[in-house]
Amino acid sequence: MDTPISERRRQGERYTQCDLDYDNERFASSGGLSQHNREAGFQPAFQDTESGCVYRSRFSDGNPAPIHLLDGLPRALRQDNGDGTARSYKPTLVAGFLRADRFYTREQAAQALITRSHSQPI
């Protein structure tokens, strides 16, 4: 039986594309996904919870990406598989969003959109 992703990460396993795919499925119908929060000013990003550093999601060429992509993360966060492509990343990496220079986890972004929709007049 496979160990759930959240448990594997707590055990120190590195962040992979599988983790990112899992998060995308988990937040598919909420403000924790780029397509649902872009108009509110959220930009996909990653945070290294160990250092506190935040990295805007980028394509491998360095241009900003509209969704979470692992390819543009700095080499210091990656473990390459020998051919220059990344296989995994630091286990302390978390996908989230930047808005007004503040990092939001996916949960926080989803909650911010719920709060925003409840505070707007009908």
BAMAR-401121 format. One line per 10 residues: their letters; for each residue x, y, z of N, C-alpha, C, O, CB. Coordinates in steps of 0.2 Angstrom, whole numbers. Glycine has a CB too. Layout:
<rs>
a> X/Y/Z/X/Y/Z/X/Y/Z/X/Y/Z/X/Y/Z ~ ...
</rs>
This chain:
<rs>
mdtpiserrr> 4/-6/0/0/0/0/4/6/0/9/7/4/-5/0/6 ~ 3/11/-4/7/17/-5/6/22/1/0/22/4/5/21/-11 ~ 11/25/4/10/30/9/8/36/6/10/38/1/17/31/13 ~ 3/39/9/0/46/7/6/51/6/10/51/10/-6/48/11 ~ 5/55/1/10/60/0/11/65/6/17/66/7/8/65/-6 ~ 6/67/9/7/71/15/12/68/20/16/71/24/1/73/18 ~ 11/61/21/15/57/26/22/56/24/26/57/28/11/50/28 ~ 23/55/17/29/54/15/33/61/15/39/61/17/29/52/7 ~ 30/66/14/33/73/15/35/74/22/41/77/23/29/79/12 ~ 31/72/27/33/73/34/39/69/36/43/70/40/27/71/38
qgerytqcdl> 40/63/32/46/59/33/52/61/30/57/58/30/44/52/31 ~ 52/67/26/58/70/23/59/68/16/64/70/13/63/68/27 ~ 54/65/13/55/63/6/54/70/2/51/74/4/49/58/4 ~ 58/70/-4/59/76/-8/52/77/-12/48/73/-13/64/75/-13 ~ 51/83/-14/45/86/-17/46/84/-25/51/85/-28/45/93/-17 ~ 41/81/-28/41/79/-34/35/81/-38/31/84/-36/41/71/-35 ~ 35/80/-45/29/82/-49/23/78/-47/18/81/-47/31/80/-56 ~ 24/72/-44/18/69/-41/15/73/-35/9/73/-35/20/62/-38 ~ 19/76/-31/16/80/-26/12/86/-29/7/88/-26/22/83/-21 ~ 15/89/-34/12/95/-37/5/93/-40/0/96/-40/17/98/-42
dydnerfass> 5/87/-44/-1/84/-47/-6/83/-42/-12/84/-43/1/78/-51 ~ -4/80/-36/-9/79/-30/-12/85/-28/-18/85/-27/-5/75/-25 ~ -8/90/-27/-10/97/-24/-15/100/-30/-21/102/-28/-5/102/-23 ~ -14/99/-36/-18/102/-41/-25/98/-41/-30/102/-42/-15/101/-48 ~ -25/92/-40/-31/88/-40/-35/90/-33/-41/91/-33/-30/81/-40 ~ -31/91/-28/-35/92/-21/-38/99/-21/-43/100/-18/-29/92/-16 ~ -35/104/-25/-38/111/-25/-41/112/-31/-43/118/-33/-32/116/-24 ~ -43/107/-35/-46/109/-42/-52/113/-42/-53/117/-47/-48/102/-45 ~ -56/113/-37/-62/117/-38/-62/123/-33/-67/125/-31/-68/113/-37 ~ -56/125/-31/-56/131/-26/-51/136/-28/-48/136/-34/-53/128/-19
gglsqhnrea> -50/141/-24/-46/146/-25/-38/145/-24/-34/149/-24/-47/152/-21 ~ -37/138/-23/-30/136/-22/-27/134/-28/-22/130/-28/-30/130/-17 ~ -30/135/-34/-28/133/-41/-27/140/-45/-32/144/-44/-33/128/-44 ~ -22/140/-49/-21/147/-52/-27/149/-56/-28/155/-57/-15/146/-57 ~ -30/145/-60/-36/147/-64/-41/150/-60/-45/154/-63/-38/141/-68 ~ -42/149/-54/-47/151/-50/-45/157/-46/-50/161/-43/-50/146/-45 ~ -39/159/-46/-37/165/-42/-33/170/-45/-31/175/-42/-33/163/-36 ~ -32/169/-51/-28/174/-55/-31/181/-55/-27/186/-55/-27/171/-62 ~ -37/181/-56/-40/188/-57/-40/192/-50/-41/198/-50/-48/187/-59 ~ -39/188/-45/-38/191/-38/-31/193/-37/-29/196/-31/-41/187/-33
gfqpafqdte> -27/193/-42/-20/195/-41/-15/190/-38/-9/192/-37/-20/201/-37 ~ -17/184/-38/-12/178/-35/-8/176/-41/-10/175/-47/-16/173/-32 ~ -1/175/-40/3/173/-44/6/166/-42/8/166/-36/9/178/-46 ~ 7/161/-46/9/154/-43/17/155/-41/21/158/-44/9/149/-48 ~ 18/152/-35/25/153/-32/26/146/-28/21/142/-27/25/159/-28 ~ 32/146/-26/34/141/-21/38/144/-15/41/149/-16/39/135/-24 ~ 37/141/-9/41/143/-4/45/138/-1/43/132/0/36/146/2 ~ 51/139/1/56/134/4/54/136/12/57/141/14/63/135/2 ~ 51/132/15/49/133/22/55/133/27/55/136/32/44/128/25 ~ 60/130/25/66/130/29/70/137/29/72/139/34/71/124/26
sgcvyrsrfs> 70/140/23/74/146/22/69/152/23/71/158/24/78/146/16 ~ 63/151/21/58/156/20/58/159/13/54/164/12/59/161/26 ~ 63/157/9/63/160/2/57/158/-2/55/153/-2/70/158/-1 ~ 55/163/-6/49/162/-10/51/163/-17/55/167/-19/43/167/-9 ~ 49/159/-22/51/158/-29/45/159/-33/41/154/-33/55/152/-30 ~ 44/164/-37/39/164/-42/40/158/-47/45/156/-49/39/171/-46 ~ 34/155/-49/34/150/-54/36/152/-60/34/157/-63/27/146/-54 ~ 41/149/-63/44/151/-70/45/145/-74/45/139/-72/51/154/-69 ~ 45/147/-81/47/142/-86/54/141/-85/58/144/-82/45/144/-93 ~ 57/135/-89/64/134/-88/68/139/-91/74/140/-89/65/127/-92
dgnpapihll> 65/144/-95/69/149/-98/69/155/-94/72/160/-95/66/151/-105 ~ 66/155/-88/66/160/-83/60/165/-83/59/169/-79/72/164/-84 ~ 56/164/-89/50/169/-89/45/167/-84/44/161/-83/47/169/-96 ~ 41/171/-81/35/169/-77/30/165/-80/28/166/-86/32/176/-74 ~ 28/160/-76/23/155/-78/16/156/-75/16/159/-69/26/148/-76 ~ 11/155/-79/4/156/-76/2/151/-72/-4/152/-69/0/157/-82 ~ 5/145/-71/3/140/-67/10/137/-63/15/140/-65/0/134/-71 ~ 9/133/-58/15/130/-55/19/125/-59/16/120/-62/12/126/-48 ~ 25/127/-60/30/123/-64/36/122/-60/38/127/-57/31/126/-71 ~ 38/116/-60/44/115/-56/51/116/-60/56/118/-57/45/108/-54
dglpralrqd> 51/116/-66/56/117/-71/60/124/-70/66/124/-70/54/117/-78 ~ 57/129/-68/61/135/-67/63/137/-60/66/142/-59/56/141/-69 ~ 63/132/-55/66/133/-49/73/133/-49/76/130/-53/63/128/-44 ~ 76/136/-44/84/137/-44/87/130/-43/84/125/-40/86/141/-38 ~ 93/129/-46/96/123/-45/98/120/-38/98/115/-36/103/123/-49 ~ 98/125/-34/100/124/-26/94/120/-23/95/116/-18/101/130/-23 ~ 88/120/-26/82/117/-23/81/110/-26/77/106/-24/76/121/-24 ~ 85/108/-32/84/102/-36/89/97/-35/95/98/-32/84/104/-43 ~ 87/91/-36/91/85/-36/90/83/-44/85/80/-45/89/79/-31 ~ 96/84/-48/95/82/-55/96/74/-55/99/71/-51/101/85/-59
ngdgtarsyk> 94/72/-61/94/64/-62/100/63/-67/100/58/-71/88/62/-65 ~ 105/67/-68/111/66/-72/111/69/-79/116/70/-82/111/59/-73 ~ 105/70/-82/105/73/-88/102/81/-88/101/83/-94/100/69/-93 ~ 103/84/-82/101/91/-82/94/92/-80/92/98/-79/103/94/-88 ~ 89/87/-80/82/88/-79/81/86/-71/85/81/-69/78/83/-83 ~ 77/89/-68/76/88/-61/72/82/-60/67/81/-64/73/95/-58 ~ 73/79/-55/69/73/-53/65/74/-47/60/72/-46/74/67/-52 ~ 68/78/-42/65/80/-36/68/86/-33/73/89/-35/66/74/-31 ~ 64/89/-28/66/95/-25/66/94/-17/64/89/-15/61/101/-27 ~ 69/100/-14/69/99/-7/62/97/-4/57/100/-6/71/106/-4
ptlvagflra> 62/93/2/56/91/5/52/97/8/47/97/10/57/86/10 ~ 56/103/9/53/109/13/50/113/8/48/119/10/58/112/16 ~ 49/111/1/46/115/-4/38/115/-3/35/109/-3/48/113/-11 ~ 35/121/-4/27/121/-3/25/125/-9/28/131/-10/25/124/3 ~ 20/123/-13/17/127/-18/12/131/-15/8/129/-11/13/122/-23 ~ 12/137/-18/7/142/-15/7/148/-20/7/147/-26/9/145/-8 ~ 6/154/-18/5/160/-22/8/166/-19/8/167/-13/-3/161/-23 ~ 10/171/-23/12/177/-21/6/182/-23/3/182/-28/18/180/-24 ~ 5/187/-18/0/192/-20/2/198/-15/3/197/-9/-7/190/-18 ~ 4/204/-18/6/210/-15/12/208/-10/12/210/-5/0/213/-11
drfytreqaa> 17/204/-13/23/203/-10/22/198/-4/27/198/1/27/209/-8 ~ 17/195/-3/15/190/3/14/183/0/11/183/-5/9/193/7 ~ 17/178/3/16/171/1/10/169/4/9/170/10/22/167/3 ~ 6/165/0/0/162/3/0/154/1/2/153/-5/-7/165/0 ~ -1/150/6/-2/143/4/-8/142/0/-12/147/-1/-2/138/11 ~ -9/136/-3/-15/135/-7/-21/136/-3/-26/139/-5/-15/128/-10 ~ -21/133/4/-26/134/8/-28/141/10/-34/143/10/-25/130/15 ~ -23/145/11/-24/152/13/-27/156/7/-31/161/8/-17/156/15 ~ -24/155/1/-27/158/-5/-34/156/-6/-38/161/-8/-23/156/-12 ~ -36/150/-5/-43/148/-6/-47/151/-1/-53/154/-3/-44/140/-5
qalitrshsq> -45/152/5/-49/155/11/-49/162/9/-55/165/10/-45/154/17 ~ -44/166/6/-45/173/5/-50/174/0/-53/179/0/-38/175/2 ~ -51/170/-5/-56/171/-10/-63/170/-7/-68/173/-9/-55/166/-16 ~ -64/165/-3/-70/164/0/-72/170/5/-77/172/4/-70/157/5 ~ -67/172/8/-68/178/13/-70/184/8/-74/188/10/-62/180/17 ~ -66/185/3/-68/191/-2/-75/190/-5/-78/195/-5/-62/191/-8 ~ -77/184/-7/-83/184/-10/-89/185/-5/-94/187/-7/-84/177/-13 ~ -88/183/1/-93/185/6/-93/192/9/-98/194/11/-91/180/12 ~ -88/196/7/-88/203/9/-90/208/4/-91/213/5/-81/205/12 ~ -91/205/-2/-93/209/-8/-101/210/-7/-104/205/-6/-91/207/-14
pi> -103/216/-9/-111/217/-9/-114/213/-14/-111/212/-20/-112/224/-9 ~ -120/211/-13/-124/207/-18/-127/212/-23/-131/210/-28/-129/202/-15
</rs>
